[in-house]
């Protein structure tokens, strides 16, 4: 039997949806509490403040993407397969976690400096992983950060789903050009 989500899980899910669809700045704790059928004060039993809630959501999204990617890479047999699995992990995250991807790309600016520093460390680990995969596959590592901008950026302007094969074509094409 599947257990019911905890009050905290319901809060995280509601915050994720509201922050992603309406924007962090547009949602107050009263809005969030109202969405859950609670009083705003009761949210403080679960969170420190709205900004710490946003940080938790973004940090969790980056950590999950990084861990899933690393897990997928473990069984790859060669550099090409490793790069394919990296793209596969991103494409699946993009398709299955659109709200989380929106927060990762659009709401980062609403974190304080210390929180941004922690997120940048996670982004850098992810970028380094891609750069190493590109170097192993093509001999060009420098295009990793640019390719990440493209991968994450497309989630802000493209509303359709991009196939894994199309993402792979873009990555291979750009990295082969030494961008």
C-alpha positions in Angstrom: 0.0 0.0 0.0 1.2 3.5 -0.9 1.4 5.9 2.0 -0.2 9.3 1.9 2.2 12.2 1.4 3.2 14.0 4.5 2.2 17.6 5.2 5.7 18.7 4.4 5.7 16.8 1.1 2.3 18.4 0.2 3.8 21.8 1.1 6.9 21.2 -1.1 4.7 20.0 -4.0 2.4 23.0 -3.8 5.3 25.4 -3.5 7.0 23.8 -6.5 3.9 24.2 -8.7 3.0 27.7 -7.6 6.5 29.1 -7.8 7.0 27.5 -11.3 3.6 28.6 -12.7 3.2 32.0 -11.1 6.7 33.0 -10.1 8.4 33.1 -6.7 7.8 36.9 -6.3 4.1 36.6 -7.1 3.4 34.0 -4.4 3.2 34.8 -0.7 3.0 32.5 2.2 -0.7 33.2 2.5 -1.2 32.1 -1.1 0.7 28.9 -0.5 -1.2 28.2 2.8 -4.6 29.0 1.0 -3.7 26.5 -1.7 -3.2 23.9 0.9 -6.2 24.9 3.0 -4.0 26.0 5.9 -3.4 29.2 7.8 -0.1 31.0 6.9 1.3 30.7 10.4 1.1 27.0 10.3 3.6 26.8 7.5 6.4 27.9 9.9 6.1 24.5 11.5 7.6 23.1 8.2 9.8 25.9 6.8 12.0 28.7 8.0 10.8 31.2 5.4 9.7 31.4 1.8 13.3 31.9 0.5 14.6 28.9 2.4 11.8 26.9 0.8 12.8 28.0 -2.7 16.4 27.1 -1.9 15.4 23.6 -0.7 13.5 23.1 -3.9 16.3 24.3 -6.2 19.0 22.5 -4.3 17.0 19.2 -4.3 16.4 19.5 -8.1 20.1 20.0 -8.9 21.1 17.3 -6.5 18.6 14.8 -8.0 19.6 15.6 -11.6 23.3 15.2 -10.7 22.8 12.0 -8.8 20.5 10.5 -11.5 23.0 11.4 -14.2 26.0 9.9 -12.3 24.0 6.7 -11.7 23.2 6.4 -15.4 26.8 6.9 -16.3 28.1 4.1 -14.1 27.2 1.3 -16.5 28.2 3.0 -19.7 30.9 1.1 -21.6 32.5 3.9 -23.7 32.7 7.7 -24.0 29.9 7.9 -26.6 27.6 5.9 -24.5 28.4 8.0 -21.4 27.6 11.2 -23.3 24.4 9.6 -24.6 23.4 8.7 -21.0 24.1 12.2 -19.8 21.8 13.6 -22.5 19.2 10.9 -21.7 19.2 11.9 -18.0 18.7 15.5 -18.8 16.0 14.8 -21.4 14.1 12.7 -18.9 14.4 15.3 -16.2 13.2 17.9 -18.6 10.2 15.8 -19.6 9.3 14.5 -16.1 10.2 17.5 -13.9 9.3 20.6 -15.8 8.4 22.6 -12.7 11.8 21.8 -11.1 13.6 22.8 -14.3 11.7 26.1 -14.3 12.9 26.8 -10.7 16.5 25.9 -11.5 16.6 28.3 -14.5 14.3 31.1 -13.6 14.1 31.5 -9.8 17.8 31.2 -9.0 18.0 35.0 -8.9 15.7 35.1 -5.9 18.2 33.2 -3.6 20.5 35.1 -1.3 24.3 35.2 -2.0 25.1 32.2 0.2 22.4 30.1 -1.3 23.4 31.1 -4.8 27.0 30.0 -4.0 25.8 26.6 -3.0 23.7 26.2 -6.1 26.6 27.4 -8.3 28.8 24.6 -6.8 26.2 22.0 -7.9 26.0 23.6 -11.3 29.7 23.6 -11.6 29.9 19.9 -10.7 27.3 19.2 -13.4 29.1 21.3 -16.0 32.4 19.7 -15.1 30.8 16.3 -15.7 29.6 17.3 -19.1 32.9 18.9 -20.0 34.8 15.7 -19.1 32.4 13.6 -21.2 32.8 16.0 -24.1 36.6 15.8 -23.9 36.5 12.1 -23.7 34.2 11.9 -26.7 35.4 14.7 -29.0 38.6 16.1 -27.5 36.9 19.5 -26.9 35.9 20.2 -23.3 35.4 23.9 -23.5 31.9 23.7 -24.9 30.4 22.2 -21.7 29.2 25.4 -20.1 27.8 26.7 -23.4 25.9 23.5 -24.0 24.5 23.6 -20.4 23.2 27.1 -21.2 21.5 25.7 -24.2 20.1 22.7 -22.4 18.7 24.6 -19.5 17.7 27.7 -21.6 15.5 25.8 -24.0 13.2 25.0 -21.0 12.4 28.7 -20.8 11.5 29.4 -24.4 10.5 26.1 -25.9 7.2 24.6 -24.8 7.4 21.3 -26.6 9.4 18.2 -25.7 12.8 17.9 -27.3 13.7 14.3 -28.1 16.9 12.7 -26.7 18.1 12.1 -30.2 17.7 15.8 -31.1 19.5 16.9 -28.0 22.3 14.5 -28.8 22.6 16.0 -32.3 22.9 19.5 -30.9 25.5 18.5 -28.3 27.6 16.5 -30.8 27.3 19.2 -33.4 28.4 22.0 -31.1 31.1 20.0 -29.4 32.6 18.8 -32.7 32.8 22.4 -33.8 34.9 23.2 -30.7 32.4 25.8 -29.4 
